[in-house]
Amino acid sequence: MKNLANMLKEAQKLQQRMAELQEKLADLRVEGTAGGGMVRVTLDGKGGLRGVKIDRSLLVPEEVEILEDLVVAAHADARSRLEAKIQEEMSRLAGGLPLPPGMKLPF
């Protein structure tokens, strides 16, 4: 029974740390770039789009497809950086234990 009580205590600690991490991630901002930094996309910790910055030199009507591709690429870069940051925080939460690939927060 002692082991069960210890396991329950550890589970409660982990649950509390998970809640703290979710709060921390809500305030997180991650930026992705494309086109040598000419397009920048900012995401919050839950993956929500918070901002887009586009260099004025890219505002050429005849080249709108290039701009569209750069926005998509900047978003993909931001998403990748966000996932890496979340994985890093999750590893820290788990006390440095390696987490299974693809493990994500419950949101």
Secondary structure, 3 states (H helix, E strand, C coil): CHHHHHHHHHHHHHHHHHHHHHHHHHCCEEEEEECCCCEEEEEECCCCEEEEEECHHHCCHHHHHHHHHHHHHHHHHHHHHHHHHHHHHHHHHCCCCCCCCCCCCCC
